[in-house]
Amino acid sequence: MTLTDYLSSLTENPYFGAGFGLFGVGASAALLRKGLQASLIFLRRQYMITLEVPCRDKSYQWLLHWMTTKGARQTQHLSVETSFEQKETGLVKTRYDFIPSIGTHFFKYGGTWIRVERTREQSTIDLHMGIPFETVTLTAIGRNKGLYYHILEEARQIALKQHEGKTIMYTAMGSEWRQLGHPRKRRPISSVVLDKGISDRILTDCKEFIANPSWYTERGIPYRRGYLLYGPPGCGKSSYITALAGELDYCICVLNLSERGLSDDRLNHLLSIAPQQSIILLEDIDAAFTSREESSLQKGAYEGLNRVTFSGLLNCLDGVASTEARIVFMTTNYLERLDKALIRPGRIDLKEYIGWCTSHQIENMFLRFYHDGKANLDAKEFTKKVVAFNKNVSPAQIQGYFMFHKLSTLSEIMDNVKMIWEL
C-alpha cells in the first residue's frame, strides 16, 4: 500500500475524522484564547491607565472618603465606617459613612468609566498601621493622567473641607505620626488672655517666619524657628499654643521626650517626617532632662529610663541632619533647670514669660464672662479685690472661679473672691 492510499483510507475513517476535528477545534480555541489575552495585555498597556494607591499613602484615606461621596452611590456592595460628631448643643451624633467594600466596582467620573478594585491581604499586616494591608487600584481607558490628578485633588479638597475650622492633633506612634482623637474646633486666639503685647509678639513673629522662607535661604540661615514659653503652671502656655495653631491654620504634633521607646534616631526621624504646616510641641521640657551640671552630680540616677540623650535632642533641633521649614514650641515651669545649650539662639529664637495674672488679664477675663452695662466698672472692682487679696493668681484659677459661679449673682462673685485660691 502506498502512502497516498494510506492517507486516503485514514480520511475515510470516521473515528479519525472526528478526532482530527476535535483537535482542530481545541487548537483553534487555545489560539483564540491566547490571542484575546495578548490583545487585552496590549490594550491595557497601550490604551489604559492604572493607578495603585496603597494604604500607607497619605492620599489613601482621602480616596476612601471620595469613594464615600462619589462612588458609594453607584455600588451595592458596601462597608460601613462609624464616627461621632459633637454638636454645639452638647449632644453627640452618630454618623455612618458607606464605603465600597472589598472587591471590584465601576464608577463614572467626568464621562469616563473607572474600574475600582479594593483588595485586602489577610495574611499581611501593615506594621506601621497595625491593620491588614490594603490597596485600591483604579483603571480607566485612555492615557490621560490628569484624570487621576483631578480625582485625588478633589478627594483632598473634600478631606480638607471636613477639617475646615478645626485643629488636628498628632501623636508619635512607632515611627510615624498618628491623628490623636477627633479634630478639635479651633479656639479663637483672643480667648487666651495673656499680658499686654505677648500674644501679638509671638503671632507676628510666626507669621513673619512663615511668609519669608527666601529671606533665610538667601542668607544661608536654616529655615526653622524655636519658641520657649515659661512660667508657673496654669498660666495659659499650652492653651495659647493651641489657639495659635488655629490662628495659623496649623496642626499640632505633640512629642513626649520621656517615652520609653523613643531613641535619638527615632526622634530625628519623627521630626523629619512631621506633617506639613505643623507645630511640634515639646511640653515640660525640663522634666525630660536635667542640666549637664546636675547630671554630673546625679550620674546614673535616670540611666535606662530614657533612651533619648541630651546631645541627641540638640542635634535634632540644630544639628547637621536637622530638618527645616519647622516650628518648635517648648514649655517649662522652671526655666532655671534648662541647660543653656538648649535655650541658646538658633535653638530657641524667642522666649516669653507667661506668668501670674496682671490687672490687665483679670479685667479682660471678667469682661469675657460678663457683658452687662456696668461690666467695665465691675471688672475694675473685681480686679482690685483679687490683687488686694493675693497677687499670685493664675488664669486657670480665675477661669475656674468664673465657671464655678456661672449661675451666681454679681454680688456673690464679688464677695467670694477668697474662693479663687480654694478651688
Secondary structure, 3 states (H helix, E strand, C coil): CCHHHHHHHHHHCHHHHHHHHHHHHHHHHHHHHHHHHHHHHHHHHHHEEEEEEECCCCHHHHHHHHHHHHHHHHCCCEEEEEEEEECCCCCEEEEEEEEECCEEEEEEECCEEEEEEEEEEEEEECCCCCCEEEEEEEEEECCCCHHHHHHHHHHHHHHHHHCCCEECEEEEECCEEEECCCCEECCCHHHCCCCCCHHHHHHHHHHHHHHCHHHHHHCCCCCEEEEEEECCCCCCHHHHHHHHHHHHCCEEEECCCCCCCCEHHHHHHHHHCCCCCEEEEECCHHHCCCCHHHHHHCCCCCCCCCECCHHHHHHHHHCCCCCCCEEEEEEECCHHHCCCCCCCCCCCCEEEECCCCCHHHHHHHHHHHCCCCCHHHHHHHHHHHHHHHCCCCCHHHHHHHHHHCCCCCHHHHHHCHHHHHCC
